[in-house]
Amino acid sequence: MGFLRHWSPEWRINITRLFHSTVGQARQLYEAAQSGCHPLDFSFMHCFEQMKKFLYFSVVFTWLLCSCGTDKFSVRPPQPSSRSWTVVLPSSEKGKFPEYYEVNGDRYYPLPDAEGFVQFGKASWYGPKFHGRPTSSGQIFDMYQKTAAHKTLPLLTVVKVTNLSNQKWVIVPINDRGPFVKGREIDLSYAAAAEIDLIGVGVADVQVIALGKEVGKTEGGEKPGPVVEVRDFQTGEFTVQVGAFQNKENALRLAERMKRYHEYVNVADYRDGDDRLWHRVTVSKSRTLDQATDILKRLGKMGFLNAFVVSL
């Protein structure tokens, strides 16, 4: 009955009392029958009420166990990373603050260079073949919502993605991991890709800028400045993917080879948009992005030119 720890003290006391009381009364009826007492020696209504209570409790108790037992299969709301702090955005010489972007009533600002994350690379998009599947954040992927997948940024980070060929941009939260392909930095949902004319070309050069959510204003002064939340983009838990195979034996052979160099080696299954099963081989666990990048460079010298860093 470990699940009772999630209930209030009053509920725990009441349900425990009901359990012991009902089981005790049922035991008395059973022992009386075993000792040879005639059923008419007991009040019919008394027996009926006790058995009714016992059956009621059994049904409720079974339902509770089933509910708790299947909880691990439910989709849980994604939890933001706790590695965050706040900064006051500086104004320009003319007293102006950076341009902000509004998403669902919240304001997001580009972060100062020392706190921020800026990346240049290739963007692709994904849609119908993944529509309705769970994402790494626990949310269900909806191709008609503006979201994105990224290999390393903390889940639920909000970013601005600019198509460098036409300067069109879109604001999206990172709610998934990927793309699991060397040379591509971010995967946009169909809706987000359409916003920057990415659907037809499929892949484009982009700039990715992490944004900070406004959580308050500075006090005092002629013009209160925005206080924004900054998330830690450099620390976490990172690994390096060295290969992906449809043949599991090939994946296991590579994993055995990697065990000579790395304490942590893992083979994980992954289904792509065509529902093909791949076996991804990842090695090492690093606490910082710099450490993971150093391991990536060493693997590159060993011939693993398609390896890349991904957040766990």
PAFI-181780 format. One line per 3 residues: number of its first residue (from 1); for each residue x, y, z of N, C-alpha, C. Coordinates in Angstrom, 2 decimals. Atoms other than C-alpha are relative to their C-alpha. Layout:
REM residues N
NUM) X:Y:Z:X:Y:Z:X:Y:Z | ...;
***
This chain:
REM residues 312
1) 0.83:-1.21:0.00:0.00:0.00:0.00:0.86:1.26:0.00 | -0.90:-1.14:0.02:2.92:2.32:-0.74:-0.61:1.22:-0.65 | 0.60:-1.15:0.69:0.67:4.45:-2.92:-0.71:0.93:0.95;
4) 0.72:-0.86:-0.95:-1.04:5.80:0.23:0.80:1.24:0.38 | -0.82:-1.16:-0.37:1.90:8.14:0.74:-0.37:1.24:-0.80 | 0.40:-1.14:0.82:0.45:10.34:-2.03:-1.30:0.63:0.49;
7) 1.28:-0.52:-0.47:-2.80:10.89:-0.07:0.19:0.83:1.26 | -0.03:-0.79:-1.22:-3.63:13.27:2.76:-0.03:-0.93:1.21 | 0.01:0.84:-1.19:-3.18:11.95:6.34:-1.39:-0.52:0.35;
10) 1.35:0.42:-0.35:-6.96:11.85:6.87:-0.45:-1.17:-0.88 | 0.38:1.09:0.90:-7.51:9.68:3.79:0.77:-1.27:0.33 | -0.80:1.18:-0.32:-4.67:7.36:4.77:-0.56:-0.71:1.23;
13) 0.52:0.58:-1.24:-6.11:6.85:8.25:-1.33:-0.71:-0.27 | 1.34:0.56:0.25:-9.68:6.27:7.00:0.07:-1.28:-0.84 | -0.03:1.17:0.87:-8.80:3.82:4.24:0.67:-1.16:0.71;
16) -0.68:1.07:-0.74:-6.44:1.87:6.53:-0.95:-0.62:1.02 | 0.97:0.51:-0.97:-9.13:1.60:9.23:-1.05:-0.87:-0.70 | 1.02:0.76:0.71:-11.70:0.44:6.67:0.54:-1.35:-0.44;
19) -0.61:1.26:0.44:-9.31:-2.18:5.34:0.08:-1.01:1.12 | -0.18:0.94:-1.11:-8.46:-3.70:8.71:-1.34:-0.42:0.61 | 1.31:0.33:-0.57:-12.06:-3.50:9.99:-0.74:-1.01:-0.87;
22) 0.75:0.87:0.90:-13.56:-5.15:6.94:0.61:-1.39:-0.08 | -0.66:1.29:0.06:-10.95:-7.88:6.68:-0.20:-0.77:1.30 | 0.20:0.66:-1.29:-11.31:-8.59:10.41:-1.39:-0.61:0.12;
25) 1.36:0.51:-0.07:-15.08:-8.96:10.15:-0.21:-1.18:-0.94 | 0.11:1.11:0.94:-14.77:-11.19:7.10:0.67:-1.25:0.59 | -0.68:1.13:-0.62:-12.30:-13.37:9.02:-0.88:-0.65:1.07;
28) 0.88:0.54:-1.03:-14.80:-13.73:11.91:-1.09:-0.88:-0.63 | 1.03:0.79:0.67:-17.50:-14.95:9.51:0.57:-1.33:-0.51 | -0.62:1.22:0.51:-15.09:-17.42:7.94:0.30:-0.98:1.12;
31) -0.35:0.88:-1.11:-13.88:-18.80:11.29:-1.25:-0.61:0.62 | 1.25:0.52:-0.55:-17.49:-19.16:12.52:-0.52:-1.15:-0.86 | 0.46:1.06:0.90:-18.38:-21.18:9.45:0.86:-1.24:0.13;
34) -0.91:1.12:-0.13:-15.29:-23.34:9.87:-0.21:-0.79:1.30 | 0.18:0.65:-1.31:-16.13:-24.09:13.53:-1.31:-0.80:0.08 | 1.22:0.82:0.03:-19.46:-25.63:12.53:-1.25:0.74:0.44;
37) 1.20:-0.76:-0.39:-21.81:-22.84:13.61:-0.99:0.03:-1.15 | 1.03:-0.06:1.03:-25.10:-22.89:11.76:-0.16:1.44:-0.46 | 0.15:-1.36:0.49:-25.59:-19.85:9.51:-1.10:0.78:0.72;
40) 1.08:-0.72:-0.65:-28.85:-19.06:11.36:0.40:0.52:1.38 | -0.46:-0.54:-1.29:-26.82:-18.46:14.54:0.41:1.46:-0.13 | -0.37:-1.39:0.23:-25.87:-15.14:12.97:-1.19:0.74:-0.60;
43) 1.03:-0.83:0.61:-28.12:-12.32:12.03:0.23:0.06:-1.51 | -0.13:-0.04:1.45:-28.80:-12.56:8.33:0.40:1.40:-0.50 | -0.30:-1.36:0.43:-28.73:-8.77:7.92:1.41:0.40:0.38;
46) -1.36:-0.32:-0.41:-25.51:-8.55:9.91:0.99:-0.58:-1.00 | -0.89:0.63:0.95:-23.82:-11.03:7.58:-0.05:0.72:-1.35 | 0.17:-0.67:1.29:-25.26:-9.34:4.53:0.73:1.33:-0.05;
49) -0.64:-1.31:-0.03:-24.04:-5.89:5.58:1.52:-0.12:-0.01 | -1.45:0.14:-0.06:-20.54:-7.12:6.41:0.57:-0.48:-1.34 | -0.48:0.49:1.28:-20.16:-9.04:3.17:-0.13:1.08:-1.08;
52) 0.16:-1.08:0.96:-21.51:-6.08:1.20:1.14:1.01:0.15 | -1.09:-0.94:-0.25:-18.94:-3.84:2.85:1.32:-0.57:-0.51 | -1.24:0.65:0.43:-16.19:-6.38:2.15:0.14:0.03:-1.53;
55) -0.04:0.00:1.46:-17.14:-6.68:-1.54:0.23:1.41:-0.54 | -0.18:-1.39:0.42:-17.36:-2.89:-1.88:1.45:0.42:0.14 | -1.40:-0.37:-0.23:-13.94:-2.43:-0.36:0.91:-0.71:-1.00;
58) -0.85:0.76:0.93:-12.47:-5.17:-2.59:0.02:0.64:-1.37 | 0.08:-0.64:1.31:-13.72:-3.46:-5.73:0.78:1.30:-0.02 | -0.70:-1.28:-0.06:-12.43:-0.04:-4.66:1.49:-0.20:0.10;
61) -1.42:0.24:-0.22:-9.12:-1.43:-3.47:0.67:-0.51:-1.28 | -0.54:0.50:1.26:-8.58:-3.33:-6.75:0.14:1.11:-1.02 | -0.06:-1.13:0.93:-9.38:-0.22:-8.76:1.18:0.92:0.31;
64) -1.10:-0.85:-0.39:-6.87:1.80:-6.76:1.34:-0.60:-0.38 | -1.24:0.67:0.35:-4.15:-0.78:-7.27:0.25:0.07:-1.49 | -0.14:-0.05:1.45:-4.80:-0.87:-11.00:0.38:1.40:-0.46;
67) -0.30:-1.38:0.38:-4.75:2.91:-11.21:1.45:0.32:0.27 | -1.38:-0.30:-0.35:-1.44:3.12:-9.40:0.95:-0.83:-0.86 | -0.88:0.86:0.76:0.01:0.21:-11.33:0.19:0.46:-1.43;
70) -0.10:-0.44:1.38:-0.68:1.77:-14.71:0.48:1.43:-0.11 | -0.39:-1.41:0.02:0.49:5.23:-13.72:1.27:0.23:-0.82 | -1.25:-0.18:0.71:3.92:4.65:-15.27:-0.19:0.09:-1.51;
73) 0.25:-0.07:1.42:2.31:4.41:-18.70:-0.68:1.30:-0.41 | 0.69:-1.24:0.33:0.53:7.76:-18.47:1.01:1.05:-0.44 | -0.86:-1.10:0.44:1.93:10.87:-20.14:0.02:1.06:1.08;
76) -0.13:-0.98:-1.08:3.26:13.17:-17.46:0.33:1.38:-0.58 | -0.34:-1.33:0.47:3.44:16.94:-17.87:1.51:0.21:0.08 | -1.43:-0.21:-0.03:7.00:17.95:-18.78:0.39:0.95:1.12;
79) -0.48:-0.84:-1.09:9.00:19.48:-15.93:1.18:0.84:-0.48 | -1.12:-0.84:0.41:11.24:22.48:-16.65:1.25:-0.33:0.81 | -1.25:0.23:-0.70:14.89:22.19:-15.75:0.11:0.94:1.20;
82) -0.16:-0.82:-1.19:15.77:23.47:-12.26:1.27:0.85:-0.09 | -1.25:-0.74:0.14:19.13:24.81:-13.51:-0.30:1.33:-0.68 | 0.35:-1.30:0.56:18.09:28.42:-13.96:0.26:1.10:1.02;
85) -0.17:-1.16:-0.85:18.60:31.89:-12.58:-0.59:1.20:-0.74 | 0.57:-1.18:0.64:17.49:35.45:-13.38:1.07:1.06:-0.22 | -0.88:-1.12:0.28:19.26:38.41:-14.94:-0.85:1.21:-0.39;
88) 0.65:-1.24:0.42:18.32:42.03:-15.53:0.58:0.38:-1.35 | -0.49:-0.34:1.33:18.54:42.92:-19.21:0.46:1.46:-0.03 | -0.49:-1.38:0.09:20.67:45.99:-19.86:-0.68:0.74:-1.15;
91) 0.58:-0.81:1.09:19.30:48.83:-21.97:1.14:0.52:-0.88 | -0.99:-0.56:0.92:21.08:50.38:-24.93:0.36:1.41:0.45 | -0.42:-1.36:-0.33:22.78:53.76:-24.86:-1.17:0.98:-0.11;
94) 1.18:-0.86:0.18:19.47:55.28:-25.98:-1.11:-0.34:1.00 | 0.98:0.33:-1.02:17.67:53.68:-23.04:-1.05:-1.00:-0.45 | 0.97:0.97:0.50:15.90:51.06:-25.12:0.41:-1.42:0.40;
97) -0.25:1.40:-0.34:15.56:47.42:-24.13:-0.16:-0.86:-1.25 | 0.09:0.86:1.19:15.86:44.48:-26.56:-1.44:-0.27:-0.39 | 1.33:0.37:0.50:12.89:43.54:-28.71:-0.43:-1.31:0.65;
100) 0.50:1.24:-0.60:10.69:40.91:-27.12:-0.99:-0.67:-0.95 | 0.95:0.80:0.78:8.50:38.16:-28.57:-1.04:-0.54:0.97 | 1.08:0.42:-0.89:5.13:37.31:-27.07:-0.56:-1.35:-0.44;
103) 0.52:1.34:0.25:4.01:33.68:-26.81:-0.98:-0.35:1.11 | 1.05:0.36:-0.98:0.74:32.75:-25.07:-0.05:0.99:1.17 | 0.10:-1.03:-1.03:0.76:36.03:-23.18:1.28:0.25:0.77;
106) -1.29:-0.20:-0.68:4.38:35.70:-21.97:0.98:0.67:-0.94 | -1.02:-0.68:0.80:7.26:37.88:-23.12:1.33:-0.76:0.09 | -1.31:0.67:0.07:10.56:36.32:-24.25:1.00:0.95:-0.66;
109) -1.04:-0.89:0.49:13.81:38.21:-24.81:1.24:-0.78:-0.41 | -1.32:0.57:0.26:17.10:37.35:-26.51:0.89:0.23:1.21 | -0.82:-0.08:-1.20:19.64:36.70:-23.77:1.32:0.70:-0.29;
112) -1.33:-0.59:0.17:22.90:38.62:-23.20:1.00:-1.06:-0.45 | -0.97:0.94:0.57:25.92:37.04:-24.91:0.57:-0.97:1.03 | -0.63:0.83:-1.02:27.43:35.75:-21.67:-0.95:-1.08:0.53;
115) 1.00:0.92:-0.56:24.20:33.98:-20.69:-0.69:-0.84:-1.07 | 0.86:0.55:1.03:22.80:32.99:-24.04:0.54:-1.20:-0.75 | -0.33:1.13:0.86:22.92:30.30:-26.68:-0.35:0.40:-1.42;
118) 0.20:-0.30:1.42:23.39:31.01:-30.40:0.67:-1.10:-0.80 | -0.51:1.12:0.79:23.85:28.26:-32.97:-0.37:0.20:-1.47 | 0.25:-0.03:1.44:24.20:28.18:-36.75:0.12:-1.43:-0.52;
121) -0.05:1.35:0.54:23.45:25.03:-38.70:-1.19:-0.27:-0.90 | 1.08:0.42:0.88:20.95:23.04:-40.72:-1.27:-0.33:0.80 | 1.30:0.35:-0.57:17.25:22.76:-39.90:-0.76:-0.86:-0.99;
124) 0.91:0.83:0.80:14.86:20.10:-41.17:-1.35:0.04:0.70 | 1.32:-0.02:-0.64:11.24:19.37:-40.32:-0.57:-1.41:0.01 | 0.70:1.28:-0.07:9.01:16.46:-39.34:-1.47:0.23:0.25;
127) 1.44:-0.23:-0.04:5.27:15.97:-39.52:-0.84:-1.25:0.08 | 1.02:1.06:-0.05:2.73:13.29:-40.50:0.46:-1.32:0.60 | -0.45:1.31:-0.44:4.87:10.23:-39.75:0.22:-0.07:1.51;
130) -0.19:-0.03:-1.46:5.41:11.35:-36.13:-1.23:0.56:0.73 | 1.18:-0.63:-0.60:2.02:12.99:-35.56:-0.70:-0.96:0.96 | 0.68:0.83:-0.99:0.40:11.66:-32.37:0.92:-0.83:0.86;
133) -0.94:0.77:-0.82:3.55:10.06:-30.96:0.45:0.82:1.21 | -0.54:-0.74:-1.15:4.92:10.96:-27.50:1.36:0.59:-0.35 | -1.31:-0.62:0.16:7.86:13.37:-27.52:0.85:-0.29:1.23;
136) -0.91:0.23:-1.13:10.87:13.28:-25.21:-0.45:0.72:1.26 | 0.49:-0.76:-1.15:9.15:15.83:-22.96:-1.24:-0.63:0.63 | 1.24:0.59:-0.48:6.08:13.63:-22.53:-1.22:0.55:-0.71;
139) 1.11:-0.55:0.77:3.90:15.86:-24.68:-0.22:-0.84:-1.26 | 0.31:0.70:1.25:2.15:14.33:-27.69:0.31:0.93:-1.17 | -0.39:-0.83:1.13:3.61:15.58:-30.95:-1.20:0.33:-0.87;
142) 1.07:-0.51:0.86:1.16:17.71:-32.92:0.66:0.81:-1.10 | -0.68:-0.66:1.11:2.47:18.67:-36.34:-0.57:1.38:-0.31 | 0.64:-1.29:0.28:0.05:21.61:-36.44:0.28:1.04:1.10;
145) -0.45:-0.95:-1.03:1.56:23.22:-33.32:1.46:0.35:-0.28 | -1.38:-0.44:0.26:4.79:25.23:-33.54:0.91:-0.47:1.13 | -0.93:0.55:-0.98:7.39:23.15:-31.69:1.26:-0.44:-0.75;
148) -1.25:0.42:0.64:10.88:21.78:-32.32:0.69:-1.07:0.84 | -0.85:0.99:-0.66:13.32:19.00:-31.48:1.45:0.47:-0.12 | -1.41:-0.40:-0.01:16.93:19.72:-30.50:0.79:-1.05:0.76;
151) -0.80:1.06:-0.60:19.79:17.44:-29.49:0.39:0.29:1.45 | -0.61:-0.28:-1.32:21.10:19.26:-26.40:-0.70:1.05:0.85 | 0.62:-1.05:-0.80:19.02:22.28:-25.33:-0.97:-0.60:1.03;
154) 0.96:0.51:-1.00:17.01:21.74:-22.10:-1.41:0.00:-0.56 | 1.38:0.08:0.48:13.48:20.62:-22.85:-0.81:1.18:0.52 | 0.88:-1.15:-0.25:10.92:23.47:-22.93:0.73:1.34:-0.12;
157) -0.66:-1.25:0.35:13.59:26.04:-23.81:-0.71:0.61:-1.20 | 0.63:-0.70:1.13:12.03:28.65:-26.11:1.09:0.62:-0.86 | -1.03:-0.50:0.90:14.09:29.55:-29.19:-0.61:0.75:-1.17;
160) 0.35:-0.68:1.25:13.94:31.85:-32.18:0.83:-0.64:-1.10 | -0.67:0.65:1.12:14.76:30.05:-35.44:-0.19:0.87:-1.23 | 0.05:-0.88:1.17:15.63:32.24:-38.43:0.55:-0.73:-1.22;
163) -0.44:0.56:1.28:15.82:30.93:-41.99:0.93:1.04:-0.64 | -0.98:-0.98:0.48:19.01:32.61:-43.25:-0.15:0.32:-1.47 | 0.18:-0.26:1.43:17.92:32.40:-46.90:-1.06:1.07:-0.25;
166) 1.06:-1.00:0.21:14.88:34.65:-46.41:-0.28:0.87:1.21 | 0.12:-0.77:-1.25:15.22:36.03:-42.85:-1.35:-0.14:0.69 | 1.25:0.26:-0.71:11.83:34.65:-41.86:0.32:-0.78:1.28;
169) -0.30:0.64:-1.29:11.69:33.50:-38.23:-1.26:-0.52:0.66 | 1.10:0.57:-0.75:9.52:31.52:-35.85:0.48:-0.24:1.43 | -0.30:0.25:-1.41:9.39:31.16:-32.05:-0.60:-1.35:0.38;
172) 0.48:1.35:-0.32:9.14:27.57:-30.79:0.59:-0.48:1.33 | -0.58:0.68:-1.16:9.58:25.59:-27.55:0.63:-1.31:-0.45 | -0.63:1.30:0.25:11.93:22.60:-27.59:-0.71:-1.04:0.86;
175) 0.71:1.02:-0.78:9.77:19.64:-26.57:0.38:-1.42:-0.39 | -0.38:1.34:0.44:11.59:16.74:-28.24:1.50:-0.04:-0.25 | -1.40:0.20:0.32:15.04:15.26:-28.91:0.14:-0.38:-1.48;
178) -0.26:0.26:1.39:16.56:15.03:-32.38:0.50:1.27:-0.66 | 0.04:1.17:0.89:17.25:15.14:-35.23:1.23:-0.89:0.21 | -1.10:0.94:-0.23:19.38:12.00:-34.83:0.78:-0.25:-1.30;
181) -0.76:0.03:1.25:21.37:12.83:-37.95:1.14:0.99:0.13 | -1.15:-0.88:-0.02:24.86:14.27:-38.18:-0.21:1.17:-0.96 | 0.06:-1.16:0.87:24.91:17.81:-39.57:-1.30:0.77:0.04;
184) 1.25:-0.74:-0.16:21.37:18.83:-38.64:-0.17:0.35:1.47 | 0.02:-0.49:-1.39:20.87:20.93:-35.53:-1.38:0.01:0.63 | 1.34:-0.15:-0.57:17.11:21.29:-35.15:-1.03:-0.54:-0.99;
187) 1.13:0.50:0.78:13.90:19.64:-36.38:-1.22:0.83:0.37 | 1.20:-0.80:-0.25:10.86:21.90:-36.73:-1.25:-0.81:-0.32 | 1.28:0.60:0.34:7.27:20.75:-36.66:-0.48:0.57:-1.33;
190) 0.53:-0.45:1.29:5.28:21.10:-39.87:-0.45:1.47:0.07 | 0.52:-1.38:-0.12:3.57:24.29:-38.63:1.13:1.01:0.12 | -1.12:-0.93:-0.17:6.86:25.90:-37.56:0.80:0.12:-1.29;
193) -0.75:-0.02:1.26:8.60:24.91:-40.80:-0.72:0.82:-1.07 | 0.77:-0.76:0.97:5.78:26.37:-42.87:0.14:1.50:0.23 | -0.12:-1.43:-0.35:6.23:29.68:-41.04:1.23:0.64:-0.64;
196) -1.23:-0.56:0.55:9.75:30.08:-42.44:0.32:-0.57:-1.39 | -0.13:0.52:1.37:9.18:28.45:-45.88:1.02:-1.13:-0.10 | -0.93:1.12:-0.01:11.07:25.26:-45.03:-0.59:-1.27:-0.62;
199) 0.66:1.24:0.44:8.50:22.73:-46.27:0.49:-0.44:-1.37 | -0.38:0.37:1.36:9.41:22.82:-49.96:1.45:-0.43:-0.13 | -1.44:0.29:0.16:13.20:22.83:-49.64:0.44:-1.15:0.91;
202) -0.32:1.12:-0.88:13.26:20.37:-46.73:1.07:0.29:1.03 | -1.13:-0.32:-0.89:16.58:21.57:-45.24:0.48:1.40:-0.33 | -0.48:-1.37:0.23:17.88:25.11:-44.77:0.97:0.40:1.10;
205) -0.92:-0.57:-1.00:20.62:27.04:-43.00:-0.79:0.94:0.90 | 0.76:-0.81:-0.96:19.26:28.64:-39.84:0.91:0.50:1.12 | -0.61:-0.46:-1.25:20.25:30.57:-36.76:-0.98:-0.32:1.12;
208) 0.82:0.35:-1.16:18.95:29.30:-33.41:0.47:0.86:1.17 | -0.32:-0.86:-1.15:18.81:31.78:-30.51:-0.93:-0.37:1.15 | 0.81:0.30:-1.18:17.64:30.79:-27.03:-0.53:1.29:0.60;
211) 0.65:-1.18:-0.57:15.21:33.22:-25.41:-0.24:-0.21:1.50 | 0.29:0.04:-1.43:14.60:34.06:-21.75:-1.38:0.56:0.29 | 1.36:-0.45:-0.34:11.12:34.40:-20.27:0.04:1.12:1.04;
214) 0.08:-1.09:-0.97:10.31:37.67:-18.51:-0.77:-0.47:1.23 | 0.63:0.42:-1.25:9.53:36.96:-14.85:-0.23:1.17:0.95 | 0.22:-1.16:-0.86:9.44:40.51:-13.47:0.61:1.26:-0.60;
217) -0.58:-1.28:0.39:10.58:44.12:-13.68:0.88:0.52:1.13 | -0.83:-0.61:-1.03:13.33:45.99:-11.89:-0.78:1.12:0.68 | 0.67:-1.05:-0.76:12.18:48.39:-9.19:0.87:1.25:0.02;
220) -0.72:-1.27:-0.02:13.11:52.05:-9.14:0.46:0.40:-1.39 | -0.46:-0.49:1.28:14.59:54.13:-11.91:-1.15:0.57:-0.82 | 1.00:-0.63:0.83:12.80:56.05:-14.59:-0.75:-1.03:-0.86;
223) 0.60:0.99:0.87:12.17:52.99:-16.75:0.36:-1.39:0.49 | -0.30:1.34:-0.51:11.88:49.56:-15.09:0.43:-0.94:-1.13 | -0.51:0.92:1.01:13.89:46.93:-16.96:-0.54:-1.40:0.21;
226) 0.50:1.37:-0.12:12.83:43.35:-17.68:0.98:-0.91:0.74 | -0.77:1.04:-0.67:14.03:40.55:-15.41:-0.39:-1.32:-0.67 | 0.30:1.22:0.75:14.32:37.30:-17.38:0.65:-1.21:0.63;
229) -0.53:1.27:-0.48:14.88:33.67:-16.50:1.01:-0.53:-1.00 | -1.05:0.57:0.84:18.08:32.15:-17.82:0.17:-1.46:0.37 | -0.19:1.43:-0.24:18.48:28.40:-18.19:1.44:-0.38:-0.34;
232) -1.38:0.44:0.18:21.78:26.56:-18.04:0.08:-0.90:-1.23 | -0.10:0.74:1.25:22.62:25.41:-21.57:1.27:-0.85:-0.07 | -1.30:0.63:0.09:26.10:24.09:-20.77:0.18:-1.21:0.91;
235) -0.13:1.15:-0.90:25.57:21.60:-17.95:-1.27:-0.83:-0.05 | 1.12:0.94:0.04:23.33:18.56:-17.70:0.54:-1.41:-0.03 | -0.50:1.35:0.19:23.81:14.96:-18.76:0.01:-0.28:-1.50;
238) -0.16:0.12:1.45:25.18:14.41:-22.25:0.68:-1.33:-0.33 | -0.64:1.20:0.51:26.17:11.36:-24.26:0.33:0.23:-1.47 | -0.38:-0.14:1.41:27.59:10.77:-27.75:-0.50:-1.22:-0.77;
241) 0.44:1.10:0.85:25.88:8.70:-30.43:1.09:-0.29:-1.03 | -1.07:0.38:0.92:28.49:6.76:-32.43:-0.52:-0.78:-1.20 | 0.53:0.75:1.12:26.20:4.76:-34.67:-1.45:-0.39:0.22;
244) 1.39:0.48:-0.06:22.69:3.56:-35.50:-0.15:-1.07:-1.07 | 0.06:1.14:0.88:21.92:0.20:-37.07:-1.40:-0.62:0.01 | 1.23:0.77:0.04:18.86:-1.68:-38.26:0.26:-1.45:0.40;
247) -0.41:1.33:-0.43:20.76:-4.92:-37.65:0.52:0.08:1.43 | -0.37:-0.12:-1.42:20.93:-5.33:-33.86:1.36:-0.62:0.29 | -1.29:0.64:-0.22:23.95:-7.65:-34.06:1.15:0.97:-0.28;
250) -1.03:-0.99:0.31:25.97:-4.87:-35.68:0.11:1.02:1.13 | -0.01:-0.95:-1.11:24.94:-2.50:-32.89:0.69:-0.59:1.23 | -0.59:0.65:-1.17:25.93:-5.00:-30.21:1.50:-0.19:-0.17;
253) -1.45:0.15:0.24:29.32:-5.62:-31.86:0.73:1.33:0.23 | -0.62:-1.31:-0.23:30.06:-1.89:-31.88:0.00:0.34:1.49 | 0.08:-0.26:-1.43:28.91:-1.62:-28.26:1.11:-0.74:0.75;
256) -1.08:0.77:-0.64:31.34:-4.37:-27.23:1.36:0.64:-0.24 | -1.26:-0.68:0.32:34.14:-2.56:-29.00:0.16:1.26:0.82 | -0.06:-1.27:-0.73:33.28:0.72:-27.29:0.26:-0.20:1.50;
259) -0.20:0.27:-1.42:33.39:-0.90:-23.85:1.47:-0.02:0.39 | -1.43:-0.05:-0.28:37.18:-1.00:-24.17:0.47:1.42:0.29 | -0.41:-1.40:-0.14:37.25:2.79:-24.16:-0.89:0.81:0.94;
262) 0.96:-0.78:-0.78:34.16:3.91:-22.24:-0.70:-0.87:1.03 | 0.69:0.73:-1.06:32.60:2.86:-18.96:-1.48:-0.12:-0.30 | 1.43:0.00:0.33:29.11:3.81:-20.14:-0.18:-0.23:-1.49;
265) 0.36:0.31:1.39:27.90:2.18:-23.37:-1.45:-0.49:0.01 | 1.42:0.36:-0.01:24.22:1.88:-24.25:-0.50:-0.24:-1.42 | 0.67:0.25:1.27:22.13:0.42:-27.08:-1.49:0.22:0.24;
268) 1.41:-0.36:-0.20:18.65:1.97:-27.34:-0.74:-0.10:-1.33 | 0.83:0.13:1.20:15.83:1.30:-29.80:-0.67:1.33:-0.35 | 0.63:-1.23:0.47:14.36:4.09:-31.90:-0.72:-0.31:-1.31;
271) 0.77:0.19:1.23:11.63:4.06:-34.56:-0.07:1.33:-0.76 | 0.02:-1.21:0.80:11.88:6.55:-37.40:-1.39:0.24:-0.57 | 1.30:-0.36:0.53:9.07:8.15:-39.38:-0.64:-1.06:-0.86;
274) 0.54:1.10:0.80:8.70:5.07:-41.57:-0.21:-1.25:0.84 | 0.22:1.08:-0.96:8.30:2.90:-38.46:1.08:-1.08:-0.10 | -1.12:0.93:0.02:11.68:1.26:-39.05:0.71:0.05:1.34;
277) -0.66:0.10:-1.29:13.45:0.05:-35.93:1.51:0.15:-0.17 | -1.44:-0.22:0.01:16.97:1.38:-35.36:0.54:-0.27:1.41 | -0.68:0.25:-1.28:19.44:0.46:-32.61:1.14:1.01:0.12;
280) -0.95:-1.10:-0.16:21.33:3.57:-31.46:1.04:-0.36:1.06 | -1.11:0.28:-0.92:24.74:3.11:-29.83:0.55:1.32:0.51 | -0.53:-1.21:-0.61:25.74:5.85:-27.39:1.05:-0.37:1.03;
283) -1.10:0.25:-0.94:28.86:6.14:-25.23:0.25:1.23:0.86 | -0.45:-1.03:-0.96:30.03:8.15:-22.19:-1.17:0.79:0.58 | 0.91:-0.94:-0.64:28.16:10.39:-19.79:0.82:1.18:0.49;
286) -0.73:-1.21:-0.37:29.33:13.96:-19.38:-0.94:0.98:0.69 | 0.80:-0.98:-0.73:28.15:16.67:-17.02:-0.03:1.36:-0.68 | 0.00:-1.29:0.71:29.04:19.54:-19.34:0.07:-0.25:-1.49;
289) -0.03:0.10:1.45:28.69:20.17:-23.04:1.43:0.01:-0.51 | -1.41:-0.04:0.40:32.41:20.95:-23.27:0.65:-1.38:0.13 | -0.56:1.34:-0.19:33.34:17.54:-21.85:-0.50:-0.95:-1.09;
292) 0.56:0.85:1.04:30.99:15.82:-24.29:0.61:0.32:-1.36 | -0.61:-0.41:1.26:32.48:17.82:-27.16:1.42:-0.54:-0.12 | -1.36:0.56:0.01:36.00:16.70:-26.18:-0.04:-1.49:-0.36;
295) 0.15:1.42:0.32:34.85:13.06:-26.28:-0.36:-0.17:-1.47 | 0.39:0.04:1.41:33.23:13.73:-29.66:1.22:0.15:-0.90 | -1.20:-0.23:0.80:36.55:15.03:-31.00:0.91:-1.24:-0.01;
298) -0.83:1.19:-0.08:38.43:11.94:-29.77:-0.60:-1.13:-0.85 | 0.66:1.01:0.82:35.83:9.69:-31.42:0.18:0.31:-1.48 | -0.23:-0.39:1.39:36.26:11.66:-34.64:1.37:-0.46:-0.48;
301) -1.35:0.44:0.35:39.98:10.87:-34.60:0.08:-1.51:-0.15 | 0.06:1.46:0.12:39.06:7.18:-34.23:-0.76:-0.44:-1.25 | 0.70:0.33:1.24:37.04:7.39:-37.44:-1.51:0.11:0.07;
304) 1.46:-0.12:-0.14:33.55:8.02:-36.08:-0.42:1.43:-0.39 | 0.23:-1.36:0.50:32.94:11.08:-38.26:-1.47:0.40:0.05 | 1.43:-0.33:-0.05:29.14:10.85:-38.01:-0.55:0.04:1.42;
307) 0.44:-0.06:-1.41:29.06:10.89:-34.19:-0.48:1.42:0.33 | 0.48:-1.31:-0.46:27.24:13.72:-32.40:-0.44:-0.09:1.45 | 0.38:-0.09:-1.40:26.37:14.87:-28.89:-1.51:0.13:0.11;
310) 1.44:-0.11:-0.26:22.85:14.43:-27.52:-0.20:0.01:1.51 | 0.31:-0.06:-1.43:21.34:15.23:-24.13:-0.83:-1.21:0.41 | 0.76:1.14:-0.51:20.04:12.35:-22.02:-1.28:0.48:0.66;
***
